Every structure is written in C-alpha cells, then in structure tokens.
Amino acid sequence: MPPKAAIETPSDLEEQYYQISPEIVQSFNKFRPPLDIFKFREDVGRVVTYYKVGERLSKEQTEELAELVGAGVMFVSRKDHPVYVKHISYQLDLVLQDRHLKENEIADIFVAALTRRIEEFMDQPVKPVLDKVNEDLLVLTQYLWEDPNRCRALARRMATDHTLARHSVNCGFIGLMLFLASKPGDFRDPPQNRQLFDRMALGLFLHDLGMTKIPAVLTGKKQQLIPDDRQKIHKHTMIGYEMLSKLDLKHPEIEQCVTQHHERMDGTGYPQKFKHKDISDAGALTALVDSYCAMISKRPYAEAGEPMKAAGALSEDRKYDPILAKLLHKLIFNLQQADRP
C-alpha cells in the first residue's frame, strides 16, 4: 500500500467527498458504518463504492478499511453531509482531529451538537448534564482559540425560530464573536486569558437558565403580558443565580452573565436597576447579545427582525453599552458584506 503522500487525487475530489480520518473511522460502528464509504482508485483516477449502508463489513474488511484510511484513499460523499454532521455531533471533539472538514461544515456540526446539548440541560438542569455541556463548550472554545476568525461561520448560523435552547446557542455564537472582537490585540496572549474565555462561553450559553423554571404558559403568551406575569418572568435572573450556586458555578463572569443580562445603562433594567459602571463588562455584553438574538428570532408576539436593522437599532439605543453596540453593528455589517456575491 503506497504511503498517503504518494496518492495523487483529482483536484475536485474534495468538492464532492470528505477524506476520512482514522479517528472518524474509529468512531463508526465497526461492522456497520452509518453512511456509504468510497475508495479512490489511482489506476482509474476516480472513486468507487467500497461499502453501502445496510451491508455488514467482515472482520477482514474492517482491518483492510483501517489500512486504506491510513493510506488516505477512503472517502464519504458530501451528499451525506446531514448524516455526517449528526454522527460527529455526538462526539464533538472529532472536529479538532479531522482536518478534512471545511469551516462551514464544522459550524453545522457545532450547531447540531450544542443545540441538542443545551436542550438536554434546559430539560434537566443538573450537574451531570452540565458536565456534558461543559465538555462540548471546551471543544468550541479550543476550536475558536486556534483561530478566532472561525467565529464568523458560527455567527452566520442563527436560528430564527425561537426556543430557549436555540436562543442560548445564538447568544453563545454572537457573544463569543463580539467578546473576541472587543479585545485589543491578540486576546490569546497571555495564555491565562483562555480561562476567562471558557467562562464567558459558559455564561453566554447558560445566561437564561433561570427561564427553565418559568411556566411555559407565560413564556408562550402571544398577547401583551399583564404586570403580574411580567414580574414572574423578571424573576428568572435571580432564579438563575440560585441555580448556579446549586450547580457549583460560582465564577464572577458566569454569575454576571446570568444576573445582569437585563440590566440597562440608563437604569431601566432589572433586577438591580444598575446603571453604567455598575454593570460589569460580561453583563453589558450579554445584555446586548440577548436583545439582538431576541430581535432576530420569531417569537409568539413578534416576527423575526432583519439582522442589520436589529443591530442598527441597538447601536442607537442608549440602554446598551455604546462601544459594544457599535462594534456589533459593524460585525453584522461585515458578515453580510462577505456573504454578497
């Protein structure tokens, strides 16, 4: 078997297929992989079917497959992208190992994995489930730590149909992009900043955990809330704070994301009616991101807003940190400009 470096494949091959890494193959069911597998035949210069879903590999074939993968001649079709995304999303650390995945494909995997993981936590906000959330978020922060520009592909994948989990994921992606962009120079130096980055990620994704204790009959109302209903919903920030204590999450940045994301610069927010400098950096950023993500999502009482209009409105609203709000507006503008043909 020739070494991987000796295999010459057509330049357009990766446009149609993923090259499989040994780590990915090991994550498959040994005898029944979840998708079709193809082999590149150098003698004819094209791929041929090696395995089809529904068949069963023999022991000899599994050993041969491992050798062929090591030689760099085994692929799966990009037409099976949804299957691939779902499979890897259950073992998220594989995205750090498979260098054949494109940035937009990795972004799809993060969306699937983190939305499902946050849904599990919101349904059952207990320590064992939180530990799984944290494991996946550490994969995300490592991925972004290696290249902060990767935030952009994630920020392009905003869910517009509101659920608590989707809102949390939206806020996580936009919030981390804004957080990194707000730091002068290279935030990764000194390396100790990685701990702050990890905590901000957890705070952004969990900022609304207190909403898990608010009855759905209130959060799903289409008509305007009466004052008593509004007061009940306003309690979610302090409920979240109490939940953090029970979950043994006592880091200041996480607490600030949870307790201050409804504070406003002019003192009209809640629960403490903080103003300006009383609001922490983490709290001010989460407040802005929470409002932006709410504005671009379809809610029971409002249609989804257009991203640039939402960011523009926030940049002119004195209730939010003006520097962060203008920076968010710029980031959303740049994303839309880059997406234009």
ABEGO torsion letter per residue (X at the ends): XBBAAABBBBAAAAAABBBBBAAAAAABBAABBABBBBBBBAAAGBBBBABBBGBBBBAAAAAAAAAAAAAGABBBBAAAAAAAAAAAAABAAAAAABAABBAAAAAAAAAAAAAAAAAAAAABBBAAAAAAAAAAAAAAAAAAAABAAAAAAAAABBBABBBAAAAAAAAAAAAAAAAAAABBEBAAOBAAAAAAAAAAAAAAAAAAAAAAABBAAAAABABBBBAAAAAAAAAAAAAAAAAAAAAGBABAAAAAAAAAAABBAAGABOAAGBBEAABBAAAAAAAAAAAAAAAABBBAABBBBBAAAAAAAAAABAABBAAAAAAAAAAAAAAAAAABX
